[in-house]
Amino acid sequence: MLSGRNKLQIITILDSTLGVGSSLKGNEQAHHCPFCNHHKKKLQVNLDTQRWHCWVCDSKGRSIYSLLRKLNVDVRDLNKVKDVYGDEPEYDSKEEYVIKLQLPKEFKQLYFCPKSINPAYNQALHYLNKRDITKADIVKYNIGYCEDGLYGGRVIIPSYDDSGDLNYFVARSFYEDEPYKYKNPPISRDVIVFDNQINWNEPIILVEGVFDSFSVKRNVIPLLGKFLLSKLKNKIMEKGVKEVTIMLDSDAVDDSTKHTEWFMKNGIKVRNVIPTDKDAGEMGFEKVNELLKGAKETGWDDLVLSKLNNI
């Protein structure tokens, strides 16, 4: 049983993260769920057992720390939670969080101009213009923004699977003084970003981030990092992809080499492009596509040499 002081501290952190909650019987709090954004407070959090559960989307977990960590809460608040409850409990590895992903309830599409003056809309457009993202890109990828809420002050770039269902979104601050540039949804990154835009019968291009992909503009999949995860690997094999170009950042040569070896062992032709000073998202469309046009197929001798250079 929490002391009154500790209870107040945890409630304050939950309220600042999820919005002001409501007290229920049995030392439970009800909040709006950040995963399904239901209009009623359907996320219940037990302050004693720490279990949390949304009665709409069935998102759930066994610790308040895990809930807040999924929402990218400030580390100082996470430490306060740890001080109250101790270390995060160990889980059964079979436990899964079931999250039905939806766009934030505050999401607004950028290709609809607001009827009145809206500083957030103007800031979002200005930021995208600086990143050389065009109006055509905004429409094609359904790019939007949030003026307030958990993702307030951020550009929202959704990703959809081949059935048209949302499978991820990237939320990037359009304020340069924001210390946390990205605040992405608390789900696995083992997804195929922009799956609904991919022609699997054509060569595909792999980059690290979504902003890198806007400099390529054709049949491109951001990895959301440097790793080639299982869903993408499986689909590449399932679809019989014959050629892949890898264009990761200059600090990911070792990762590019590992991916190249995996593709080549599976009979897939590989081309490698390694930016020298800037990443693809910073170079822009013309420079990136100049590098892509000059990319040559990687042979086994090239692969061996690359592996030796990385030892």
C-alpha positions as CSV (number, residue, x, y, z in Angstrom):
1,M,0.0,0.0,0.0
2,L,1.4,3.4,-1.0
3,S,1.9,6.1,1.5
4,G,-0.1,9.3,0.9
5,R,2.9,11.2,-0.2
6,N,4.1,8.5,-2.7
7,K,0.5,8.1,-4.0
8,L,0.3,11.9,-4.7
9,Q,3.7,11.8,-6.4
10,I,2.7,9.0,-8.8
11,I,-0.7,10.5,-9.5
12,T,1.0,13.8,-10.4
13,I,3.3,12.1,-12.9
14,L,0.4,10.1,-14.5
15,D,-1.7,13.3,-14.7
16,S,1.2,15.3,-16.3
17,T,1.7,12.5,-18.9
18,L,-1.8,11.2,-19.6
19,G,-3.9,14.2,-18.7
20,V,-5.8,14.6,-15.4
21,G,-7.3,11.3,-14.4
22,S,-10.2,10.2,-12.2
23,S,-10.0,8.3,-9.0
24,L,-11.7,4.9,-8.9
25,K,-12.2,2.4,-6.0
26,G,-9.4,0.1,-5.0
27,N,-6.7,2.7,-5.4
28,E,-7.1,2.9,-9.2
29,Q,-6.9,5.8,-11.6
30,A,-8.7,6.1,-14.9
31,H,-7.1,8.0,-17.8
32,H,-7.4,8.6,-21.5
33,C,-5.5,5.8,-23.3
34,P,-2.5,7.2,-25.3
35,F,-2.6,4.1,-27.5
36,C,-6.1,4.1,-28.9
37,N,-7.1,7.7,-27.9
38,H,-10.6,6.7,-26.9
39,H,-12.7,9.7,-26.0
40,K,-13.5,8.2,-22.6
41,K,-11.1,7.4,-19.8
42,K,-10.7,3.7,-20.4
43,L,-7.1,3.2,-19.3
44,Q,-7.1,1.9,-15.7
45,V,-3.9,2.0,-13.6
46,N,-3.7,0.3,-10.2
47,L,-1.4,2.3,-7.9
48,D,-0.7,-0.6,-5.6
49,T,-0.2,-3.5,-8.0
50,Q,1.0,-1.2,-10.9
51,R,-1.0,-3.2,-13.4
52,W,-2.5,-1.1,-16.2
53,H,-5.0,-2.0,-18.8
54,C,-7.1,-0.3,-21.5
55,W,-10.6,-1.7,-21.8
56,V,-10.9,-0.6,-25.4
57,C,-7.7,-1.5,-27.2
58,D,-6.5,-4.1,-24.6
59,S,-3.1,-2.4,-24.2
60,K,-1.7,-3.6,-20.8
61,G,1.3,-4.1,-18.7
62,R,2.6,-5.0,-15.2
63,S,4.4,-1.8,-14.1
64,I,3.8,1.9,-14.2
65,Y,7.4,2.4,-15.0
66,S,7.0,0.4,-18.2
67,L,3.9,2.4,-19.2
68,L,5.7,5.7,-18.8
69,R,8.9,4.5,-20.5
70,K,6.8,3.5,-23.5
71,L,5.6,7.1,-23.6
72,N,9.1,8.6,-23.6
73,V,8.6,10.3,-20.2
74,D,11.4,12.4,-18.8
75,V,14.0,10.3,-17.1
76,R,13.7,12.3,-13.9
77,D,10.0,11.2,-13.6
78,L,11.0,7.6,-14.4
79,N,13.5,7.7,-11.5
80,K,10.9,9.0,-9.2
81,V,8.7,6.1,-10.1
82,K,11.6,3.7,-9.5
83,D,12.2,5.3,-6.1
84,V,8.6,4.6,-5.1
85,Y,8.2,1.1,-6.4
86,G,11.8,-0.2,-6.7
87,D,13.3,-1.8,-9.8
88,E,11.0,-2.7,-12.7
89,P,9.6,-6.2,-12.1
90,E,10.8,-9.0,-14.4
91,Y,8.2,-10.4,-16.8
92,D,7.4,-13.7,-18.3
93,S,9.0,-13.5,-21.7
94,K,5.7,-14.8,-23.2
95,E,3.8,-11.7,-22.0
96,E,2.8,-9.4,-24.9
97,Y,1.4,-5.9,-25.1
98,V,-1.5,-5.8,-27.4
99,I,-1.7,-2.3,-28.9
100,K,-4.1,-1.3,-31.6
101,L,-2.2,1.7,-33.1
102,Q,-4.1,4.8,-34.1
103,L,-2.9,8.3,-35.0
104,P,-3.0,10.8,-32.1
105,K,-6.5,12.2,-31.6
106,E,-5.0,15.7,-32.1
107,F,-3.6,14.7,-35.5
108,K,-4.4,17.2,-38.3
109,Q,-3.7,16.7,-42.0
110,L,-1.3,19.3,-43.4
111,Y,-2.8,19.4,-46.8
112,F,-6.0,21.0,-45.4
113,C,-5.3,24.6,-44.7
114,P,-6.9,25.9,-41.5
115,K,-9.6,28.5,-41.8
116,S,-8.0,30.8,-39.2
117,I,-4.4,31.7,-38.4
118,N,-2.6,28.7,-36.9
119,P,1.0,29.1,-35.8
120,A,1.5,25.3,-35.3
121,Y,0.4,24.7,-38.9
122,N,2.8,27.3,-40.2
123,Q,5.6,26.0,-38.1
124,A,5.0,22.4,-39.3
125,L,5.0,23.5,-42.9
126,H,8.1,25.6,-42.4
127,Y,10.0,22.7,-40.9
128,L,9.0,20.3,-43.7
129,N,10.0,22.9,-46.3
130,K,13.5,23.2,-44.7
131,R,13.8,19.4,-45.0
132,D,12.9,19.6,-48.8
133,I,9.6,17.8,-48.3
134,T,7.2,18.8,-51.0
135,K,3.4,19.2,-51.1
136,A,3.3,16.1,-53.2
137,D,5.1,14.2,-50.4
138,I,2.7,15.6,-47.8
139,V,-0.3,14.3,-49.8
140,K,1.3,11.0,-50.7
141,Y,2.3,10.1,-47.2
142,N,-0.7,11.8,-45.4
143,I,1.7,13.9,-43.3
144,G,0.2,15.9,-40.5
145,Y,0.9,17.6,-37.2
146,C,-0.3,17.9,-33.6
147,E,-0.8,21.3,-32.1
148,D,-1.2,20.0,-28.6
149,G,-1.5,16.8,-26.6
150,L,1.1,14.1,-26.0
151,Y,2.6,14.8,-29.5
152,G,2.0,18.5,-29.5
153,G,4.5,20.6,-31.5
154,R,5.4,17.7,-33.8
155,V,5.1,16.7,-37.4
156,I,3.4,13.3,-37.7
157,I,4.5,11.0,-40.5
158,P,2.3,7.9,-40.7
159,S,3.2,4.5,-42.2
160,Y,0.6,2.0,-43.5
161,D,0.9,-1.7,-44.2
162,D,-0.1,-3.3,-47.5
163,S,-3.7,-3.5,-46.3
164,G,-3.8,0.2,-45.6
165,D,-3.8,-0.1,-41.8
166,L,-1.6,2.1,-39.7
167,N,1.5,0.2,-38.6
168,Y,3.7,3.0,-37.2
169,F,4.2,6.8,-37.2
170,V,7.1,9.1,-36.6
171,A,6.6,12.2,-34.5
172,R,9.3,14.8,-35.0
173,S,9.4,18.1,-33.2
174,F,9.3,21.2,-35.4
175,Y,10.7,23.3,-32.6
176,E,14.5,23.2,-32.7
177,D,14.9,23.9,-28.9
178,E,12.9,20.8,-28.0
179,P,15.4,18.4,-26.3
180,Y,13.5,15.3,-27.4
181,K,13.4,15.5,-31.1
182,Y,11.5,12.3,-31.7
183,K,8.6,10.8,-29.7
184,N,7.4,7.7,-31.5
185,P,4.6,5.2,-30.5
186,P,5.4,2.6,-27.9
187,I,5.3,-0.4,-30.2
188,S,7.9,-2.6,-31.8
189,R,9.9,-1.2,-34.7
190,D,9.7,-4.6,-36.5
191,V,7.4,-3.2,-39.1
192,I,7.7,-2.4,-42.8
193,V,7.5,1.3,-43.0
194,F,5.6,2.7,-46.0
195,D,4.7,-0.9,-47.0
196,N,1.6,0.3,-49.0
197,Q,3.9,2.4,-51.2
198,I,6.3,-0.4,-52.2
199,N,6.4,-2.1,-55.5
200,W,8.0,-5.4,-54.6
201,N,8.6,-6.3,-58.2
202,E,11.1,-3.5,-58.5
203,P,14.5,-2.9,-56.8
204,I,14.1,-1.5,-53.3
205,I,16.2,1.0,-51.5
206,L,16.9,0.8,-47.7
207,V,17.7,3.9,-45.7
208,E,17.9,4.6,-41.9
209,G,15.1,7.2,-41.2
210,V,11.9,8.5,-42.8
211,F,13.5,11.8,-43.7
212,D,16.2,10.0,-45.6
213,S,13.4,8.3,-47.6
214,F,12.1,11.7,-48.8
215,S,15.4,12.4,-50.4
216,V,15.1,9.2,-52.4
217,K,11.4,9.4,-53.3
218,R,11.0,6.0,-55.0
219,N,10.5,2.5,-53.7
220,V,12.3,3.3,-50.4
221,I,12.0,1.6,-47.0
222,P,13.3,3.3,-43.8
223,L,14.6,0.8,-41.3
224,L,14.0,3.2,-38.3
225,G,17.6,2.6,-37.4
226,K,20.5,0.4,-38.7
227,F,19.0,-3.1,-38.2
228,L,17.3,-5.3,-40.7
229,L,14.4,-6.9,-38.7
230,S,12.5,-10.1,-39.3
231,K,9.3,-8.8,-40.9
232,L,11.2,-7.0,-43.6
233,K,13.5,-10.0,-44.2
234,N,10.6,-12.3,-44.5
235,K,8.7,-10.2,-46.9
236,I,11.8,-9.6,-49.1
237,M,12.1,-13.4,-49.4
238,E,8.4,-14.0,-49.8
239,K,8.1,-11.4,-52.6
240,G,11.2,-12.7,-54.4
241,V,13.0,-9.3,-54.4
242,K,15.9,-9.5,-56.8
243,E,17.8,-6.3,-56.1
244,V,18.4,-4.1,-53.0
245,T,20.4,-0.8,-52.6
246,I,21.6,-0.1,-49.1
247,M,22.1,3.5,-48.2
248,L,22.7,3.8,-44.4
249,D,24.6,6.6,-42.7
250,S,28.4,6.8,-42.8
251,D,28.7,5.4,-39.2
252,A,26.9,2.2,-40.2
253,V,29.4,0.6,-42.5
254,D,29.6,-2.5,-40.4
255,D,25.8,-2.9,-40.4
256,S,25.7,-2.4,-44.1
257,T,28.3,-5.1,-44.6
258,K,26.3,-7.6,-42.5
259,H,23.1,-6.8,-44.4
260,T,24.9,-7.1,-47.7
261,E,26.2,-10.5,-46.8
262,W,22.7,-11.7,-45.8
263,F,21.2,-10.6,-49.1
264,M,24.0,-12.0,-51.2
265,K,23.8,-15.4,-49.5
266,N,20.1,-15.4,-50.4
267,G,20.8,-14.7,-54.0
268,I,19.8,-11.0,-54.0
269,K,21.9,-8.5,-55.9
270,V,23.1,-5.6,-53.7
271,R,24.4,-2.1,-54.4
272,N,25.9,-0.1,-51.6
273,V,25.9,3.7,-51.2
274,I,27.7,5.2,-48.2
275,P,27.3,9.0,-47.7
276,T,30.6,10.5,-46.7
277,D,29.7,13.6,-44.7
278,K,26.0,14.0,-44.4
279,D,23.1,11.5,-44.2
280,A,20.7,11.1,-47.0
281,G,18.1,13.3,-45.4
282,E,20.5,16.2,-45.2
283,M,21.9,15.9,-48.8
284,G,18.6,16.3,-50.6
285,F,17.0,14.7,-53.6
286,E,19.5,15.7,-56.4
287,K,22.7,14.7,-54.5
288,V,21.2,11.4,-53.2
289,N,20.0,10.3,-56.6
290,E,23.3,11.2,-58.2
291,L,24.9,8.8,-55.7
292,L,22.3,6.1,-56.4
293,K,22.8,6.3,-60.1
294,G,26.5,5.7,-59.7
295,A,26.1,2.8,-57.3
296,K,27.7,-0.4,-58.6
297,E,26.8,-4.0,-57.7
298,T,28.7,-5.3,-54.7
299,G,30.6,-8.5,-55.5
300,W,32.0,-11.2,-53.2
301,D,35.5,-9.7,-53.4
302,D,34.1,-6.3,-52.4
303,L,32.3,-7.9,-49.5
304,V,35.4,-9.6,-48.2
305,L,37.4,-6.4,-48.5
306,S,34.7,-4.5,-46.6
307,K,34.7,-7.1,-43.8
308,L,38.5,-6.9,-43.5
309,N,38.4,-3.1,-43.3
310,N,35.9,-3.4,-40.4
311,I,38.0,-5.8,-38.3
